[in-house]
Amino acid sequence: MSSDDEQSEEPGAGPPEQLALIRETVRRAEVPRAKPRTWRGAALAEHLPVARVLVNKGALHLDQYFDYAVPEELDADARPGVRVRVRFGAGGRQVRGGRREGGGLIDGFLVERRASSDYQGALAALAYVVSPEPVLGPELLELSRAVADRYAGSLADVLQLAVPPRNGRAEGKPSPAPLPPPPAPAPGAWERYAQGPGFLRALAEGGAPRAVWTALPGPHWPEEIARAMAATLASGRGALVVVPDGRSAGRIDAALTEVLGEGRHAVLTADSGPEKRYRQWLAVRRGSVRAVVGTRAAMFAPVADLGLVALWDDGDSSHSDDHAPFPHVREVLELRAAHGGCGFLLGGTHCTVEAAQLVENGWALPLRADREQLRIAAPLVRTVGDGELARDGAARSARLPSLAWQTAREGLRSGPVLVQVPRRGYAPRLSCERCREPARCRHCAGPLQAPDQRDLDCAWCGRAETAWSCRSCGGVRLRARIVGARRTAEELGRAFPAVPVRTSGRDHVLDSVPGTPALVVSTPGAEPVAEGGYAAALLLDGWAMVGRPDLRAGEEALRRWTAAAALVRGRPEGGTVVVVAEPTLAPVQALVRWDPVGHARRELAERAELGFPPVSRMASVTGPPDAVAAYLAGAALPPEAQVLGPVPVAGAVPGRPRRPGDAPSGETWERALVRVPPGRGAALASALKAAQAARTARGTGDAVRIRIDPPDIG
């Protein structure tokens, strides 16, 4: 017990002199009574009496291990990997009987047992072992340390994401015995890809192939992922797949059950609830289950003998964590594949620039179908541009171009029609009025903006632009590429009065719809799956997608379009997609040709020329202006580092939840971008982490927010 506990008295316990005599007698007893808070006088463990503990403190200057003494009574339970409670923050002055006392109780993980400590002073004792269940293995610890270093964060913060909260009821239940490896599956739908059967064969034989998979449109991708996981299990190894949302996890869950049967895989999603999710996680940790499908947090799932890590739709923003140190699933799975020597599968109906870079540098190989298979699976894509809209009276009156109206009418004869409408709130980005080339800064190539609707400045470095001209055509006139998205359900209801209209969006997301005729209005990412596929799809307000003020606007628009178009029946079955966007734009052309890989490769080449991520590495520093300036002044950045900005950042909108990175309501924040060339990302992360650690250790000034590879840089 601590000294504070010793001073407490219960009413009626006796006079103070008697209590003092009792306490003195207990202290002088031959076998001292162990006291759970400080274990004063208790014997230490004979073997490895020192425990190295990672305390649950996310401050960077405390990103290290601390040594504690192991009382004899905790010897059996104090194993590496268990959760413990320790006293922390007492200082070196509170030492009694050779033991450090005081400080507050805090959670931690016991990392290692040692015979001696490097620390020369008195050690505090472990307060108690929360649970004898080891939840932090060496592989997970090594991965978490690599992620912390990669993202300039602390190990404690990463473990907050990697290890789920404890649930005593789930922990007390035994996990089932592991099942024997299943037989290798047949290729199935993988036969549509020239390298598909070979990829599965390599997994079944214990190999570690790495592939960037451009999936064909249609409903087969969950089954294809399930067969890849089954082939890995057949080799006696484990498999992990991470998807962006619970709907996708449910589809793969059903496919895995069909391919493998019950009891061979676990589903780790937030929808499961804390007890069920922790029970599933424990089954994976104990080796009872070797196949895992889950959402973002599952990237750390402790799968035994990992043979394959897979990721679906890596461009989805939900794969980037909003909690420090903000890791991205793709990067974490790359680390697992590289450190663990396992297979890697990055799949989607689109191709991100990062995926194209993996192929470009030879880290992974492409896995694609030939054009003949693509013509069978993909729908016909048609466009409606500015010129047609200007001449189209129907488009001016009802915001539904004649071609889209006719396509919807024909599609409703045989099935449902999907209508994709961008969300409200997209801010316009400036571009050349003549050729639509994005307007960029001459100094850093960042996007130009006009906050006051008059003067131009750069959204990255903040420099004013007084004499802009288009680098492609020489034009000097600018235009805002979009207007806000508008609601369309009422217009469609009037245009098709006898047809039911269903909506799917942020407030209510539909998982699936029947294959009967209906209009399904959805925001991007919320499109439900139609039984038998959609007969047609209308992709409205394409400018709202392509014109977002973000480096990834074109890539993101194409990803959203291909995801929606992939739900439409193939061209031989009459499937048609109409996209309302200028046909000369690169993302529109890529959709018409169904060539997301070609678009990603062109984007990669352009970013390499301009020094944009992912060719370069970039970090954002956000906070109050004085704090950002002081932080950058004290950081020992690499010599090659280029600081862009700072520029003001948007504040929180009153009445709405504050988004990550927004300034608090009523405060003015700024953001600076730090860019380094290829190969210097580790040096940048190390410098930023050291500067943040020094700043928090001194406790001076306001905190700043550091984010490596921020998803939104303008």
Secondary structure, DSSP 8 states (H G I E B T S, - for coil): --HHHHT---TTS--HHHHHHHHHHHHTSSS----TTT-TT--B-SSS-EEEEEES---GGG-S-EEEE-BGGGTTT--TT-EEEEEE---SS-EETTEE--SEEEEEEEEEEESS-S--S---BEEEEEES-----HHHHHHHHHHHHHTT--HHHHHHHHS----HHHHTS--------------GGGGGSTTHHHHHHHHHTT---EEEEE--SSTTHHHHHHHHHHHHHHTT-EEEEE-SSHHHHHHHHHHHHHHH-TTSEEEE-GGG-HHHHHHHHHHHHTTS--EEEESGGGGG---TTEEEEEEE-TTSGGGB-SSTT--BHHHHHHHHHHHHT-EEEEEESS--HHHHHHHHTTSSEEE---HHHHHHHS-EEEEE-HHHHHH-HHHHHHS--HHHHHHHHHHTTTS-EEEE---TT----EEETTT--B-B-TTT--BEE-TTSSSEEETTT--EESS---TTT----EEE--------HHHHHHHSTTS-EEEESSSS--SEE-SSS-EEEE-TT---EETT-BSEEEE--HHHHHTSSSTTHHHHHHHHHHHHHTTB--GGGT-EEEEES-TTSHHHHHHHHT-HHHHHHHHHHHHHHHT-TTTSEEEEEEE-HHHHHHHHHH----TT-EEEEEEE--B--TTS---TT-B-TT---EEEEEEE-TT-HHHHHHHHHHHHHHHHHHT-S---EEEES-S---
